[in-house]
Amino acid sequence: PATSKWEPRGTDTITMYMNVVGLVAPTGGGVATRSIAFDMGAIFEVPPMVTLTPTTSVPNIVSVATMNVTTSGFDLVLYRTNNTETNVRVMVTGIPKRS
């Protein structure tokens, strides 16, 4: 599950912070993918910028990436050389939809 917090950044963008918990690569290591939906649906005018940071004490064996970023969510991809559970901190910044 992902938890999020919204913060307005001026009048032009909004920023959302999330903590995605419990990503686990396959036994022996490899790639795990999870679809992440924004809590409030399609709130962005265009696909936002997504920044990822894995929470780990061994950064040399972990990498994260995004795929399929849309106005309502994205796919988070984790690569790890072992199957230790990994949390990922997420910051999403974009232009909000105008009513």
Beta strands, then each sheet from edge to edge (+ up, - down):
strand 1: 2-9
strand 2: 13-23
strand 3: 30-37
strand 4: 49-55
strand 5: 62-70
strand 6: 73-80
strand 7: 86-94
sheet 1: 1+ 2- 7+ 4-
sheet 2: 3+ 6- 5+
end
